């Protein structure tokens, strides 16, 4: 990979980039490539999940606080960053669930939201794009919308007849869905912890795992070795202090055990205009500069 390549990751909220594929991005930055994260929403509806940050002044200024957190995380990862600026939809809870707030990202028609991502793609000209699958990774309305805007924008960005004012057409060579925690991964960490006489943070989670739920590992085509950058990933996560409690189970597995048991991050190749052999260990496999 002597030539500089470009990777874009499209995420729903500030902090998603650090919890999904951050070590992969840090590796590619370290290897001299350009990486950009596009964040679709302002994160303004996110709950404060770190008790140390649960303060009135933080809550009152949550959008600005999350912008500052995102800037710190981007600096730690060494990535470029771009906001699309849509309003966080929040995660509706209850039965029945309340309606989504007016004007939020999940309700903005695609014909209004897609051009902003098309412009970002044509500006940055990524060889590879990573986004969420059709379920959003999990069924948050902003994550599902991120999938929808991503796939529509990829098509539109490659179409020279689609709004030339947004820049010259650009076709992305490979598109991936990122896949996070699978049952196989949780079980591997759980068994490794217990075999060493350590308390597993996943006992209850695994006990309540839906046996009928397919494991995302069945869809994975590409595992990127990035264990050397897990510490960078964790520092980027901690930069999102409103969302990440440093005492949480995010950090319960010792770093050396993580590197030994599961040294990769997982992806599913869903589009490609170049030849590459599956399974892969590199998002840029087969890419032509």
C-alpha positions as CSV (number, residue, x, y, z in Angstrom):
1,X,0.0,0.0,0.0
2,X,2.7,2.5,-1.0
3,X,0.2,4.8,-2.6
4,X,-2.0,7.0,-0.4
5,X,-5.6,5.7,-0.3
6,X,-8.7,7.3,1.1
7,X,-11.3,5.7,3.5
8,X,-14.6,7.4,4.5
9,X,-16.7,6.1,7.4
10,X,-20.3,7.4,7.7
11,X,-21.7,7.5,11.2
12,X,-24.9,8.6,12.9
13,X,-23.7,10.4,16.0
14,X,-20.5,11.7,17.6
15,X,-18.9,8.7,19.5
16,X,-20.1,6.1,16.9
17,X,-16.8,6.5,15.0
18,X,-14.9,5.6,18.2
19,X,-17.0,2.5,19.1
20,X,-17.1,1.1,15.5
21,X,-14.0,0.6,13.5
22,X,-11.8,3.1,15.3
23,X,-8.7,0.9,15.5
24,X,-9.0,0.1,11.8
25,X,-9.0,3.9,11.0
26,X,-6.1,4.5,13.3
27,X,-4.1,1.8,11.6
28,X,-4.7,3.2,8.1
29,X,-3.8,6.7,9.3
30,X,-0.6,5.3,10.8
31,X,0.2,3.7,7.4
32,X,-0.1,7.1,5.7
33,X,-3.6,7.0,4.3
34,X,-6.3,9.6,4.5
35,X,-9.4,8.8,6.6
36,X,-12.5,10.9,7.0
37,X,-15.4,10.4,9.3
38,X,-18.8,11.9,8.3
39,X,-21.1,12.4,11.3
40,X,-24.8,12.8,10.2
41,X,-26.3,14.3,13.4
42,X,-25.3,16.7,16.1
43,X,-25.8,14.1,18.9
44,X,-28.0,16.5,20.8
45,X,-30.5,13.9,21.9
46,X,-27.9,11.5,23.4
47,X,-28.3,10.7,27.0
48,X,-25.4,11.5,29.4
49,X,-24.1,8.0,30.2
50,X,-21.2,9.0,32.3
51,X,-22.2,10.0,35.9
52,X,-19.2,12.3,36.2
53,X,-20.6,14.4,33.3
54,X,-24.2,14.5,34.4
55,X,-24.2,18.2,35.2
56,X,-26.7,21.0,34.4
57,X,-24.3,23.0,32.4
58,X,-23.3,20.0,30.3
59,X,-26.9,19.1,29.6
60,X,-27.8,22.7,28.7
61,X,-24.9,22.9,26.2
62,X,-24.9,19.3,25.0
63,X,-24.5,20.0,21.3
64,X,-21.5,22.2,21.8
65,X,-20.0,19.7,24.3
66,X,-20.4,16.9,21.9
67,X,-18.8,18.9,19.1
68,X,-15.8,19.5,21.4
69,X,-15.7,15.8,22.2
70,X,-15.8,14.9,18.6
71,X,-12.9,17.2,17.8
72,X,-10.8,15.6,20.5
73,X,-11.6,12.1,19.3
74,X,-10.7,13.1,15.7
75,X,-7.4,14.4,16.8
76,X,-6.6,11.3,18.7
77,X,-7.5,9.1,15.7
78,X,-5.7,11.4,13.3
79,X,-8.7,11.5,11.0
80,X,-10.4,14.3,9.1
81,X,-14.0,15.0,10.1
82,X,-17.1,16.5,8.6
83,X,-20.5,17.2,10.1
84,X,-23.7,16.9,8.0
85,X,-25.5,18.9,10.8
86,X,-28.8,17.1,11.0
87,X,-30.8,17.0,14.3
88,X,-30.4,13.9,16.4
89,X,-33.6,11.9,16.3
90,X,-33.1,10.3,19.7
91,X,-34.0,6.7,20.6
92,X,-37.8,6.5,21.2
93,X,-38.7,4.3,24.1
94,X,-42.0,3.0,25.5
95,X,-45.0,1.1,24.3
96,X,-46.3,2.6,22.2
97,X,-43.1,4.5,21.3
98,X,-43.5,8.3,21.0
99,X,-43.3,10.0,17.6
100,X,-39.9,11.2,16.5
101,X,-39.2,15.0,16.9
102,X,-40.1,17.2,14.0
103,X,-37.2,18.0,11.7
104,X,-35.0,15.2,13.0
105,X,-32.6,13.3,10.7
106,X,-34.7,10.2,10.5
107,X,-37.6,12.3,9.2
108,X,-35.8,14.5,6.7
109,X,-36.7,13.2,3.2
110,X,-33.8,11.6,1.5
111,X,-34.0,14.0,-1.4
112,X,-33.1,16.7,1.1
113,X,-30.4,14.9,3.1
114,X,-28.6,12.9,0.4
115,X,-27.0,15.9,-1.4
116,X,-25.0,16.8,1.6
117,X,-23.4,13.4,1.7
118,X,-22.9,13.4,-2.1
119,X,-21.0,16.6,-1.7
120,X,-18.8,15.1,1.0
121,X,-18.1,12.0,-1.1
122,X,-17.2,14.1,-4.2
123,X,-15.0,16.4,-2.2
124,X,-13.0,13.7,-0.4
125,X,-13.2,11.1,-3.2
126,X,-12.9,8.0,-1.0
127,X,-11.8,4.7,-2.6
128,X,-13.6,2.8,0.2
129,X,-16.7,3.7,2.2
130,X,-17.8,2.1,5.5
131,X,-21.4,2.5,6.7
132,X,-24.1,0.6,8.6
133,X,-26.2,-2.3,7.4
134,X,-29.9,-2.2,6.7
135,X,-30.7,-2.6,10.4
136,X,-28.4,0.2,11.3
137,X,-26.2,-2.2,13.3
138,X,-29.0,-1.8,15.9
139,X,-32.4,-0.4,15.3
140,X,-31.8,3.3,16.2
141,X,-33.7,5.5,13.7
142,X,-30.6,7.6,13.0
143,X,-28.5,4.4,12.3
144,X,-31.1,3.1,9.9
145,X,-31.3,6.5,8.2
146,X,-27.5,6.5,8.0
147,X,-27.6,3.3,6.0
148,X,-30.3,4.7,3.7
149,X,-28.5,8.0,3.1
150,X,-25.2,6.3,2.5
151,X,-26.5,3.9,-0.1
152,X,-28.4,6.5,-1.9
153,X,-25.5,9.0,-1.8
154,X,-23.1,6.4,-3.2
155,X,-25.3,5.9,-6.2
156,X,-25.9,9.7,-6.7
157,X,-22.2,10.6,-6.2
158,X,-21.2,8.3,-9.1
159,X,-23.9,9.8,-11.4
160,X,-22.5,12.7,-13.4
161,X,-26.1,13.9,-14.1
162,X,-26.9,14.2,-10.4
163,X,-26.4,17.9,-9.4
164,X,-23.1,18.8,-11.0
165,X,-22.8,21.8,-8.6
166,X,-21.9,19.3,-5.9
167,X,-18.6,18.5,-7.6
168,X,-17.4,16.0,-10.3
169,X,-18.9,12.5,-10.1
170,X,-17.0,10.0,-8.0
171,X,-17.5,6.2,-7.9
172,X,-16.4,4.5,-4.7
173,X,-14.6,1.2,-5.4
174,X,-15.6,-0.8,-2.4
175,X,-18.4,-0.4,0.2
176,X,-18.6,-2.2,3.6
177,X,-20.9,-2.5,6.5
178,X,-19.2,-2.4,9.8
179,X,-20.1,-5.1,12.3
180,X,-19.6,-4.8,16.0
181,X,-20.0,-7.2,18.9
182,X,-21.1,-10.6,17.8
183,X,-22.0,-13.5,20.1
184,X,-18.9,-15.3,19.0
185,X,-16.7,-12.4,20.1
186,X,-18.5,-11.9,23.4
187,X,-18.3,-15.7,24.1
188,X,-14.6,-15.7,23.2
189,X,-13.9,-12.9,25.7
190,X,-16.2,-14.5,28.3
191,X,-14.5,-17.8,28.2
192,X,-11.0,-16.3,28.2
193,X,-11.8,-14.2,31.3
194,X,-13.3,-17.2,33.2
195,X,-10.4,-19.5,32.2
196,X,-8.1,-17.0,33.9
197,X,-10.1,-16.8,37.0
198,X,-11.4,-13.3,36.1
199,X,-15.0,-12.1,36.3
200,X,-16.6,-11.8,32.9
201,X,-18.6,-8.7,32.2
202,X,-20.7,-10.6,29.7
203,X,-22.3,-13.3,31.8
204,X,-25.7,-11.7,32.0
205,X,-25.6,-10.4,28.4
206,X,-24.9,-13.9,27.0
207,X,-27.5,-15.5,29.3
208,X,-30.2,-13.3,27.8
209,X,-28.9,-13.5,24.2
210,X,-31.7,-14.4,21.8
211,X,-30.8,-17.9,20.5
212,X,-32.7,-17.3,17.3
213,X,-30.8,-14.1,16.5
214,X,-28.2,-14.7,13.7
215,X,-24.6,-14.0,14.6
216,X,-23.2,-11.1,12.5
217,X,-20.1,-13.2,12.0
218,X,-22.0,-15.2,9.5
219,X,-22.0,-12.0,7.3
220,X,-18.4,-10.9,7.9
221,X,-16.2,-11.1,4.9
222,X,-13.3,-9.0,6.1
223,X,-11.3,-9.0,9.4
224,X,-8.7,-6.2,9.7
225,X,-5.8,-6.8,12.1
226,X,-5.6,-3.7,14.3
227,X,-4.8,-4.8,17.8
228,X,-1.8,-2.4,17.9
229,X,-4.3,0.4,17.8
230,X,-6.8,-0.7,20.5
231,X,-5.2,1.8,22.9
232,X,-5.9,4.6,20.4
233,X,-9.4,3.4,20.0
234,X,-9.9,3.5,23.8
235,X,-8.5,7.0,24.1
236,X,-10.8,8.2,21.4
237,X,-13.8,6.6,23.1
238,X,-12.9,8.3,26.4
239,X,-12.8,11.6,24.6
240,X,-16.6,11.2,24.3
241,X,-16.9,11.7,28.0
242,X,-20.6,12.4,28.0
243,X,-21.3,9.0,26.4
244,X,-18.5,6.8,27.7
245,X,-18.0,5.9,31.4
246,X,-14.3,5.0,31.8
247,X,-15.4,2.4,34.5
248,X,-17.9,0.7,32.2
249,X,-17.6,-2.7,30.6
250,X,-16.2,-1.1,27.4
251,X,-12.9,-1.3,29.3
252,X,-13.5,-4.5,31.4
253,X,-11.4,-6.8,29.2
254,X,-7.6,-6.4,29.8
255,X,-5.9,-4.9,26.8
256,X,-3.4,-7.8,26.4
257,X,-6.3,-10.3,26.5
258,X,-8.2,-8.4,23.8
259,X,-5.1,-8.4,21.6
260,X,-4.6,-12.1,22.1
261,X,-8.2,-13.3,21.8
262,X,-9.7,-11.0,19.2
263,X,-7.2,-8.8,17.4
264,X,-9.4,-7.7,14.5
265,X,-12.4,-5.5,13.6
266,X,-15.1,-6.9,11.3
267,X,-16.7,-5.8,8.1
268,X,-19.0,-7.1,5.3
269,X,-18.1,-6.3,1.7
270,X,-21.4,-5.4,0.0
271,X,-20.3,-3.6,-3.1
272,X,-17.2,-3.7,-5.2
273,X,-16.1,-2.7,-8.7
274,X,-12.6,-4.3,-8.2
275,X,-11.5,-7.8,-7.8
276,X,-10.6,-9.1,-4.3
277,X,-10.5,-12.5,-2.8
278,X,-12.8,-13.3,0.1
279,X,-12.2,-13.6,3.0
280,X,-10.1,-10.5,3.2
281,X,-7.9,-8.8,5.8
282,X,-7.7,-5.4,4.2
283,X,-10.4,-2.9,3.3
284,X,-8.2,-1.6,0.5
285,X,-7.6,-5.1,-1.1
286,X,-7.8,-4.8,-4.8
287,X,-8.3,-1.0,-4.8
288,X,-6.8,0.9,-7.7
289,X,-5.3,4.4,-7.3
